[in-house]
Amino acid sequence: MTNEELINVCQAVSHGSIRKVKKLANDTEGTVIAYEGQNLTVQVEDRIENWGYNECKEV
C-alpha cells in the first residue's frame, strides 16, 4: 500500500467506514479497526493483529 492509500484508508476508518486489507506475505484478510502512524490494527476472524501499511493492500 502506498502512503496515499494509507491516508485514504485511515480517513475512511476515522469516519466510520469499513475497510478491508490483505497481508501480502500470507494472503490473510482482515478489517481495519484502528491505525497509529504507519501501522494498521486489523481484526482477523477472532484475533487482532498489527500490520505495517507496506506489508498489505486494500481489497
Protein Blocks (a to p, Z undefined) as FASTA:
>chain_A
ZZklmmmmmmmmmnopacddddfklopacddfbdehjaccddehjaccdddfklcccZZ
